[in-house]
Amino acid sequence: MTSRIPLRLRVAAAFALAMAAVLTGTSLFLYFRLADHLTTALDQDLRLRAQDLSALAGDPRSSLAAVDGGLIESGESYAQLLDTRGRVLAGTRPLGRRPLLTPTEVARAGRETFLADRAQVPGLDEPSRLLATTVSRDSRKLVLVVGATRQDRAETLSSLRDELLVAGPIALLLATGAGYMLAGVALRPVEAMRRRAAAITADRPGERLPVPATRDELERLGLTLNEMLDRLELALRREQDFVADAGHELRTPLALLRTEIELALRQAQTPAELREALRAATAEVDRLSQLAESLLLIARSDRGDLGLQLEELDVGGLFATVASRFEWRASREDLVLESSIGVVRGDRLRLEQALSNLVDNALRHGRAPVRLAARSRDGRVELHVRDHGGGIPPAFLEQAFERFTRHEASRGGNGAGLGLAIVKAIAEAHGGEACAVNAPTGGADVWLALPA
């Protein structure tokens, strides 16, 4: 349910809850702190009053009743003088002759000065606090009790409580409103990015999200999303180029196939001419089939669905199988097989396909002998195919493994520019990579680096 509430309201609600907790905690702290201060002030006042009355209580000629309105405020404070048996010797008017202390408390007062609370005292139906201490009169030990009602303290706390109950909700409402406005201001860049993102389509791939210069999480989010859009645009452009290049490569063999069939239908007069036209058409069909297989393999590789059948392969046998496919084009002296590694783990069909593409390129664009070699380096197994021709043009090395790319010297051939792209796809499907360099002594060195 909370996921349906707008983020701005959720932020404001969270801010309101936090402020409510802060205001409640602060109010309780102030309330109890003030209560403690008022109690401390009352105790200090009782001590000062007891000091003033001690001299008066020690004089046999004086009376506590005479201090009403002076040291004792009528209706708010009181005093009483007791002997050690708890009998009342003197006291202010509201108290009468009823002692304020129990016998136990009288005995305690003889040992120490102490403070005590009373729910009520005679003549004053209000909570009060009293202090009991000892005084001397004619070498006689007496107990002086000084007290005061807690009405002023209760009224002060009640007033503070009422003010907090009024000011607290008002402060909470103001803080919640401020939090709601601040959340709106903070989320304004997010809304701007959302509107721009809604306007970005495949027809307008160059659009980017506005990035606020806030140097915080929002700026990093905008930069990250724009980087993601850059990658998506690059992927879209690559797919568009891939489709355009595939259509271009398919158009030529289809046009040739259509031409051969039309010539056979219109001009073939003898069975020999018809067979020749059909042979040419079959060659174009083979080329179309090979191109379709290559496109399918690359598409599966992009989806991560190449479907490898991994097994332990004998490297020497793998090289021999690949070399046997080119016996009609190259002699044994033209293909040299070397291997210092016994086995490699991989998919036989795909590795043979990749190595065959490399050997075909070496025989087509380089010079014999073509060397197939395997070695281990940096925890990887490398399957090299090296020729002794002129090498790969330096400007073409960086894009040699891209799809539908051919350097100028090979554009007149029948290739579609997918051979090295397939090698790269097969290497990456095995968790490795495809590399190419020009050897210092001449010729191109292309290899698959596979995990050992």
C-alpha positions as CSV (number, residue, x, y, z in Angstrom):
1,M,0.0,0.0,0.0
2,T,2.8,2.4,0.8
3,S,4.3,2.0,-2.6
4,R,1.2,3.7,-4.1
5,I,1.7,6.9,-2.0
6,P,3.7,9.5,-3.8
7,L,7.4,9.8,-2.8
8,R,6.9,13.4,-1.8
9,L,4.2,12.5,0.7
10,R,6.2,9.6,2.0
11,V,9.2,11.9,2.7
12,A,6.9,14.5,4.3
13,A,5.3,11.8,6.5
14,A,8.7,10.4,7.5
15,F,9.8,13.9,8.3
16,A,6.6,14.5,10.3
17,L,7.2,11.3,12.3
18,A,10.8,12.3,13.0
19,M,9.8,15.8,14.1
20,A,7.0,14.4,16.3
21,A,9.5,12.2,18.0
22,V,11.9,15.1,18.4
23,L,9.3,17.5,19.7
24,T,7.9,14.9,22.1
25,G,11.3,14.1,23.4
26,T,12.2,17.8,23.8
27,S,9.0,18.6,25.5
28,L,9.4,15.7,28.0
29,F,13.0,16.8,28.6
30,L,11.9,20.4,29.3
31,Y,9.0,19.4,31.4
32,F,11.0,17.1,33.7
33,R,14.0,19.4,33.7
34,L,11.8,22.3,34.9
35,A,10.1,20.1,37.5
36,D,13.5,19.1,38.8
37,H,14.6,22.8,38.9
38,L,11.4,23.8,40.7
39,T,11.9,21.1,43.3
40,T,15.5,22.1,43.8
41,A,14.5,25.8,44.2
42,L,11.8,24.8,46.7
43,D,14.2,22.7,48.7
44,Q,16.7,25.6,48.7
45,D,14.0,28.0,49.9
46,L,13.0,25.6,52.7
47,R,16.7,25.4,53.8
48,L,17.0,29.2,53.8
49,R,13.7,29.6,55.7
50,A,14.8,26.9,58.2
51,Q,18.0,28.8,58.9
52,D,16.0,32.0,59.5
53,L,13.5,30.3,61.8
54,S,16.1,28.4,63.8
55,A,17.2,31.5,65.6
56,L,13.6,32.5,66.3
57,A,12.7,29.0,67.5
58,G,15.7,28.9,69.8
59,D,14.4,32.0,71.7
60,P,11.9,31.1,74.5
61,R,10.3,34.5,74.3
62,S,9.4,34.3,70.6
63,S,6.5,32.5,68.9
64,L,6.2,31.0,65.4
65,A,2.7,32.4,65.2
66,A,4.2,35.8,65.2
67,V,6.0,35.3,61.9
68,D,2.9,34.8,59.7
69,G,3.1,37.1,56.7
70,G,6.8,37.6,57.2
71,L,9.0,34.5,56.9
72,I,5.8,32.5,56.5
73,E,3.4,33.2,53.7
74,S,-0.2,32.6,54.8
75,G,-1.8,29.7,52.9
76,E,1.4,28.7,51.1
77,S,4.0,28.0,53.8
78,Y,4.0,26.9,57.4
79,A,6.3,26.0,60.4
80,Q,5.9,23.8,63.5
81,L,8.1,23.2,66.5
82,L,8.1,19.8,68.2
83,D,9.8,18.2,71.1
84,T,11.7,15.0,70.9
85,R,8.5,13.1,71.8
86,G,6.6,14.6,68.9
87,R,4.4,16.9,70.9
88,V,3.6,20.3,69.3
89,L,5.1,23.2,71.1
90,A,4.3,25.9,68.6
91,G,3.1,26.3,65.0
92,T,1.6,28.6,62.4
93,R,-2.2,29.2,62.4
94,P,-3.3,26.7,59.7
95,L,-1.7,23.7,61.4
96,G,-3.3,23.6,64.8
97,R,-2.0,21.1,67.3
98,R,-1.6,18.1,65.0
99,P,2.0,17.1,64.6
100,L,3.4,17.0,61.0
101,L,5.9,14.3,61.8
102,T,5.4,10.7,62.9
103,P,7.4,9.4,65.9
104,T,9.8,7.7,63.5
105,E,10.4,10.8,61.6
106,V,10.9,12.8,64.8
107,A,13.6,10.4,65.8
108,R,15.2,10.7,62.3
109,A,15.1,14.5,62.5
110,G,17.1,14.2,65.7
111,R,19.9,12.4,63.7
112,E,19.8,14.3,60.4
113,T,18.0,17.0,58.4
114,F,15.7,15.5,55.8
115,L,13.1,16.5,53.2
116,A,9.7,14.8,52.8
117,D,6.5,15.2,50.7
118,R,3.0,15.3,52.0
119,A,-0.2,14.8,50.1
120,Q,-1.9,17.2,52.5
121,V,-1.3,18.9,55.9
122,P,-3.9,20.1,58.5
123,G,-5.5,23.3,57.3
124,L,-3.9,23.1,53.8
125,D,-5.6,20.6,51.5
126,E,-2.7,20.8,48.9
127,P,0.4,18.7,48.3
128,S,3.4,20.1,50.1
129,R,7.0,19.6,50.9
130,L,8.6,19.9,54.3
131,L,12.1,20.0,55.9
132,A,12.8,18.8,59.4
133,T,15.9,19.8,61.4
134,T,16.9,20.2,65.0
135,V,17.2,23.4,67.0
136,S,18.3,24.1,70.6
137,R,16.4,26.1,73.2
138,D,17.8,26.4,76.7
139,S,20.0,23.4,76.1
140,R,17.0,21.5,75.1
141,K,16.9,19.7,71.7
142,L,13.8,20.4,69.6
143,V,12.6,19.6,66.1
144,L,11.8,22.4,63.7
145,V,9.6,21.6,60.7
146,V,9.4,24.1,57.8
147,G,7.1,23.4,54.8
148,A,5.5,25.0,51.8
149,T,2.8,23.9,49.4
150,R,3.7,22.7,45.9
151,Q,0.9,24.7,44.3
152,D,3.2,27.2,42.6
153,R,5.3,24.3,41.2
154,A,2.2,22.5,40.0
155,E,0.8,25.7,38.4
156,T,4.1,26.4,36.7
157,L,4.3,22.9,35.3
158,S,0.7,23.0,34.2
159,S,1.2,26.2,32.4
160,L,4.3,24.8,30.6
161,R,2.3,21.7,29.7
162,D,-0.5,23.7,28.2
163,E,1.9,25.8,26.2
164,L,3.7,22.7,24.9
165,L,0.4,21.1,24.0
166,V,-0.5,24.2,21.9
167,A,2.9,25.0,20.5
168,G,4.0,21.4,19.8
169,P,1.3,20.6,17.2
170,I,1.7,24.0,15.6
171,A,5.4,23.5,15.3
172,L,4.8,20.0,14.0
173,L,2.4,21.3,11.3
174,L,4.9,24.0,10.3
175,A,7.7,21.5,10.2
176,T,5.7,19.0,8.1
177,G,4.7,21.7,5.6
178,A,8.4,22.8,5.4
179,G,9.4,19.1,4.9
180,Y,6.8,18.7,2.1
181,M,8.0,21.8,0.3
182,L,11.7,20.8,0.7
183,A,10.8,17.3,-0.6
184,G,9.2,18.9,-3.6
185,V,12.3,21.1,-4.2
186,A,14.6,18.1,-3.8
187,L,12.6,16.0,-6.1
188,R,12.2,18.6,-8.8
189,P,15.3,17.5,-10.7
190,V,14.0,13.9,-10.5
191,E,10.7,15.1,-12.1
192,A,12.7,16.9,-14.8
193,M,14.7,13.8,-15.6
194,R,11.5,11.7,-15.7
195,R,9.8,14.1,-18.2
196,R,12.9,14.1,-20.4
197,A,13.2,10.3,-20.1
198,A,9.6,10.0,-21.3
199,A,10.4,12.0,-24.4
200,I,13.4,9.9,-25.4
201,T,12.5,7.4,-28.1
202,A,14.3,5.4,-30.8
203,D,13.7,8.4,-33.2
204,R,15.5,10.7,-30.8
205,P,18.3,8.6,-29.4
206,G,20.6,11.6,-28.9
207,E,18.5,13.1,-26.1
208,R,20.0,13.0,-22.6
209,L,18.6,13.6,-19.1
210,P,19.2,17.0,-17.5
211,V,21.8,16.6,-14.7
212,P,21.6,18.9,-11.7
213,A,24.9,20.4,-10.6
214,T,24.3,19.4,-7.0
215,R,27.3,17.2,-6.4
216,D,25.2,14.7,-4.6
217,E,23.3,11.4,-5.3
218,L,21.0,13.1,-7.8
219,E,23.9,14.3,-9.9
220,R,25.5,10.8,-9.8
221,L,22.1,9.2,-10.7
222,G,21.8,11.5,-13.7
223,L,25.3,10.9,-14.9
224,T,24.8,7.1,-14.5
225,L,21.5,7.1,-16.4
226,N,23.1,9.2,-19.2
227,E,26.0,6.7,-19.4
228,M,23.4,4.0,-19.7
229,L,21.7,5.9,-22.5
230,D,25.0,6.2,-24.3
231,R,25.5,2.4,-24.1
232,L,22.0,1.8,-25.3
233,E,22.4,4.2,-28.2
234,L,25.7,2.6,-29.2
235,A,24.0,-0.9,-29.0
236,L,21.1,0.4,-31.1
237,R,23.5,1.9,-33.7
238,R,25.4,-1.3,-33.8
239,E,22.2,-3.3,-34.4
240,Q,21.1,-0.9,-37.1
241,D,24.5,-1.1,-38.7
242,F,24.4,-4.9,-38.4
243,V,21.0,-5.1,-40.1
244,A,22.1,-2.7,-42.8
245,D,25.3,-4.6,-43.5
246,A,23.5,-7.9,-43.4
247,G,21.0,-6.6,-46.0
248,H,23.8,-5.3,-48.1
249,E,25.7,-8.6,-48.0
250,L,22.5,-10.6,-48.8
251,R,21.6,-8.4,-51.7
252,T,24.6,-9.2,-53.8
253,P,24.3,-13.1,-53.8
254,L,20.5,-12.8,-54.2
255,A,20.9,-10.5,-57.2
256,L,23.5,-12.9,-58.7
257,L,21.3,-15.9,-58.0
258,R,18.3,-14.2,-59.7
259,T,20.5,-13.3,-62.7
260,E,21.7,-16.9,-63.1
261,I,18.2,-18.2,-63.0
262,E,16.9,-15.7,-65.5
263,L,19.8,-16.4,-67.8
264,A,19.1,-20.2,-67.5
265,L,15.4,-19.6,-68.3
266,R,16.0,-17.3,-71.3
267,Q,19.2,-18.3,-72.9
268,A,20.1,-21.8,-71.9
269,Q,19.8,-23.8,-75.2
270,T,21.6,-27.0,-74.3
271,P,21.8,-29.2,-71.2
272,A,25.4,-28.2,-70.7
273,E,24.5,-24.5,-70.5
274,L,21.7,-25.3,-68.1
275,R,24.0,-27.3,-65.9
276,E,26.5,-24.4,-65.9
277,A,23.8,-22.0,-64.8
278,L,22.7,-24.3,-62.1
279,R,26.2,-24.7,-60.8
280,A,26.6,-20.9,-60.6
281,A,23.2,-20.7,-58.9
282,T,24.3,-23.4,-56.4
283,A,27.4,-21.5,-55.5
284,E,25.4,-18.5,-54.7
285,V,23.0,-20.6,-52.6
286,D,26.0,-22.0,-50.7
287,R,27.2,-18.5,-50.1
288,L,23.8,-17.4,-48.9
289,S,23.6,-20.4,-46.6
290,Q,27.0,-19.8,-45.1
291,L,26.1,-16.1,-44.6
292,A,22.9,-17.1,-42.8
293,E,24.7,-19.5,-40.6
294,S,27.2,-16.8,-39.7
295,L,24.5,-14.3,-38.9
296,L,22.7,-16.9,-36.8
297,L,25.8,-17.7,-34.8
298,I,26.5,-14.1,-34.1
299,A,22.9,-13.5,-33.0
300,R,23.1,-16.4,-30.6
301,S,26.4,-15.2,-29.3
302,D,24.8,-11.8,-28.6
303,R,22.1,-13.5,-26.6
304,G,24.6,-15.7,-24.7
305,D,22.9,-18.7,-26.2
306,L,25.6,-20.3,-28.3
307,G,25.1,-23.7,-26.6
308,L,28.7,-25.0,-26.2
309,Q,29.4,-28.7,-25.6
310,L,32.5,-28.5,-23.5
311,E,34.9,-31.5,-23.5
312,E,38.6,-32.2,-23.2
313,L,40.1,-31.9,-26.7
314,D,43.5,-33.1,-27.9
315,V,45.1,-30.1,-29.4
316,G,47.1,-32.0,-31.9
317,G,44.0,-33.8,-33.2
318,L,42.1,-30.5,-33.3
319,F,44.9,-29.0,-35.5
320,A,45.0,-32.0,-37.7
321,T,41.3,-32.0,-38.3
322,V,41.4,-28.3,-39.3
323,A,44.4,-28.9,-41.6
324,S,42.7,-31.7,-43.3
325,R,39.9,-29.4,-44.5
326,F,42.4,-27.4,-46.5
327,E,44.3,-30.2,-48.2
328,W,42.8,-29.2,-51.5
329,R,44.2,-25.7,-51.2
330,A,47.5,-26.2,-49.3
331,S,50.2,-28.9,-49.2
332,R,51.6,-30.3,-46.0
333,E,54.6,-27.9,-46.3
334,D,52.1,-25.0,-46.4
335,L,50.4,-26.0,-43.1
336,V,52.8,-26.5,-40.1
337,L,51.3,-27.9,-36.9
338,E,53.0,-27.3,-33.6
339,S,51.6,-28.0,-30.1
340,S,53.3,-27.9,-26.7
341,I,49.9,-28.4,-25.0
342,G,48.2,-31.8,-24.8
343,V,44.6,-30.9,-24.2
344,V,42.3,-27.9,-24.1
345,R,38.7,-27.7,-22.8
346,G,36.2,-26.4,-25.3
347,D,33.5,-27.1,-27.9
348,R,35.1,-29.1,-30.8
349,L,32.7,-27.9,-33.5
350,R,33.1,-24.2,-32.5
351,L,36.8,-24.3,-32.1
352,E,37.2,-26.1,-35.4
353,Q,35.0,-23.4,-37.0
354,A,37.1,-20.6,-35.5
355,L,40.4,-22.1,-36.5
356,S,39.1,-22.9,-40.0
357,N,38.2,-19.2,-40.4
358,L,41.7,-18.1,-39.3
359,V,43.4,-20.6,-41.6
360,D,41.2,-19.6,-44.5
361,N,42.1,-15.9,-43.9
362,A,45.8,-16.8,-43.7
363,L,45.7,-18.7,-47.0
364,R,43.5,-16.1,-48.7
365,H,45.3,-12.9,-47.6
366,G,48.8,-14.1,-46.5
367,R,51.5,-16.4,-47.7
368,A,52.6,-20.0,-46.9
369,P,53.7,-21.5,-44.7
370,V,50.7,-21.1,-42.3
371,R,51.7,-22.2,-38.8
372,L,49.1,-23.6,-36.2
373,A,50.6,-23.5,-32.7
374,A,49.4,-23.8,-29.2
375,R,51.0,-22.6,-26.0
376,S,50.2,-21.6,-22.4
377,R,50.7,-18.1,-21.1
378,D,49.4,-16.2,-18.1
379,G,47.0,-19.0,-17.1
380,R,45.5,-19.3,-20.6
381,V,45.7,-21.6,-23.6
382,E,46.5,-19.8,-26.8
383,L,45.7,-21.3,-30.2
384,H,47.7,-19.3,-32.8
385,V,47.4,-19.2,-36.6
386,R,50.3,-17.3,-38.2
387,D,51.1,-16.7,-41.8
388,H,54.1,-15.1,-43.6
389,G,52.4,-12.5,-45.8
390,G,52.3,-8.8,-45.5
391,G,50.3,-8.8,-42.3
392,I,47.2,-6.8,-41.3
393,P,47.2,-3.1,-42.2
394,P,47.9,-1.3,-38.9
395,A,44.9,1.0,-39.3
396,F,42.6,-2.1,-39.6
397,L,44.0,-4.0,-36.5
398,E,41.7,-2.3,-34.0
399,Q,38.5,-3.1,-36.0
400,A,39.6,-6.5,-37.5
401,F,37.1,-8.4,-35.3
402,E,34.2,-6.1,-36.0
403,R,31.3,-7.4,-38.1
404,F,31.2,-6.8,-41.8
405,T,34.7,-5.1,-41.8
406,R,37.2,-5.8,-44.5
407,H,40.4,-3.9,-45.3
408,E,40.7,-2.4,-48.8
409,A,42.9,-5.2,-50.2
410,S,40.2,-7.8,-49.6
411,R,37.1,-5.9,-50.6
412,G,37.1,-7.5,-54.0
413,G,36.8,-11.0,-52.6
414,N,33.7,-13.1,-51.8
415,G,33.9,-12.8,-48.0
416,A,31.3,-11.0,-46.0
417,G,33.6,-9.7,-43.3
418,L,32.2,-12.0,-40.6
419,G,35.0,-14.6,-40.3
420,L,37.0,-12.8,-37.6
421,A,33.7,-11.6,-35.9
422,I,32.8,-15.3,-35.6
423,V,36.2,-16.1,-34.1
424,K,35.7,-13.4,-31.5
425,A,32.2,-14.6,-30.7
426,I,33.4,-18.2,-30.2
427,A,36.4,-17.1,-28.1
428,E,34.1,-14.9,-25.8
429,A,31.6,-17.8,-25.5
430,H,34.4,-19.9,-24.1
431,G,35.3,-17.1,-21.6
432,G,38.3,-16.0,-23.5
433,E,39.2,-13.4,-26.2
434,A,40.5,-13.1,-29.8
435,C,43.7,-11.2,-30.5
436,A,45.7,-10.2,-33.6
437,V,49.1,-8.6,-34.1
438,N,51.6,-8.3,-36.9
439,A,54.7,-10.4,-36.2
440,P,58.0,-8.5,-36.1
441,T,59.4,-10.8,-38.9
442,G,56.3,-10.3,-41.1
443,G,52.9,-11.8,-41.4
444,A,49.8,-11.8,-39.2
445,D,49.5,-13.7,-35.9
446,V,45.9,-14.2,-34.9
447,W,44.9,-16.4,-31.9
448,L,42.2,-17.5,-29.5
449,A,43.1,-17.1,-25.8
450,L,41.0,-19.6,-23.8
451,P,40.9,-20.2,-20.0
452,A,43.2,-23.0,-19.1
